[in-house]
Amino acid sequence: MSWRRLRAIFQKELRHIVRDVRSLAIALAMPLLFLVLFGYALSLDVDRIPTLVYDSDQSAESRELIQRFAGSRYFQIAGFVDDYRAMEQGIDSGRILMGLAIPRGYSRRIGSGAETSVQVLLDGSDSNTASIALGYADSVLRNYSLQLRSQGQNRKGGVTLSAPVEARLRVWYNSSLQSKNYIVPGLIAVILMIITSMLTSLTIAREWEMGTMEQLLSTPLRPAEMVLGKMLAYFVVGVVDALVAVLVGVFLFGVPLRGSILLLAATGCLFLCGVLFWGIYISAAARSQMMAFQLGMLSSFLPAMLLSGFIYAIENMPLPIRLITYLTPTRYFVTILKGIFLKGIGLRILWAEILFLAVFGAAVFFGATRKLRAKLV
């Protein structure tokens, strides 16, 4: 391999990137745009659940229960209704997510120590949100029920009873339970996968369409030198994109960065090399820019969004899909980013993911070189 020829192809490709001002501006602005749009618009937090209340009892006890829901940050009382029809209309129109119905005679049964019930109606069209809302409502009702039972026993026995077990909960790594701390690190990996693979997927196909590949063929340039030279030129753009994404995540969204910055930089460069080589492999396989664009979109956007664990938990996927996710490099980089950002873990735990990225980059580089050699022959 000649470093002189490698530097020449690197400089040639870098000049082409700089001269195409519009494409360069899009490539640099895309991470900021994606992060702002997804970071603010995509939220998995379920709080301030709009709730309608149907209070048939109209007693001090029923108002106390309603106050329990109103005092929780997870519920927002949107109003009071006089029948089930109004509550049903609110759920059907999407104005509310939950309805709370307190039956007549609720206070009388509470006072006599008898069991009573309240009804919680949920909009189950979004099953995940409904399940979370149901858990919050069950927690509020359970705590209130335990308090009423303790008060009843205290009145009968004349002594104050304390709970035999006191649970003290401590949340690690994301103590505020904000979904942005979970989403933004994964979003950085998805953005880099999409942008960098899309950029390099057009580079060699463009050479064929513009007729400049024949000129390159007349030079002593080797396939490995062409692949490395083109990759290094787009690697500079990828590093700038990664730096912008990390800075936006840390300073704009306030995502904690607890791990090693050097490890983050090293693994980010390793991931960039692999996905850039993948884009060049696609470009070498397809001489048409349109075909290369479609293949790049199909192989980067969909796996990165759906199979990386960025939004959907891989553990909940069917077994065949889970097996496919092991071939997705974004899955490993998402794990690395979340580990470095939120947990502050290092090489001792993340070595397997880092090893896969290294093997993936080497394998794709070898495949791109072989594919380009076959095309040249």
Secondary structure, 3 states (H helix, E strand, C coil): CCHHHHHHHHHHHHHHHHHCHHHHHHHHHHHHHHHHHHHHHCCCCCCCEEEEEEECCCCHHHHHHHHHHHHCCCEEEEEEECCHHHHHHHHHCCCCCEEEEECCCHHHHHHHCCCCCCEEEECCCCHHHHHHHHHHHHHHHHHHHHHHHHHHHHHHHCCCCCCCCCCCCCCCCCCCCCHHHHHHHHHHHHHHHHHHHHHHCCHHHHHHHHCCHHHHHCCCCCHHHHHHHHHHHHHHHHHHHHHHHHHHHHHHCCCCCCCCHHHHHHHHHHHHHHHHHHHHHHHHHCCCHHHHHHHHHHHHHHHHHHCCCCCCCHHHCCHHHHHHHCCCHHHHHHHHHHHHHHHCCCHHHHHHHHHHHHHHHHHHHHHHHHHHHHHHC
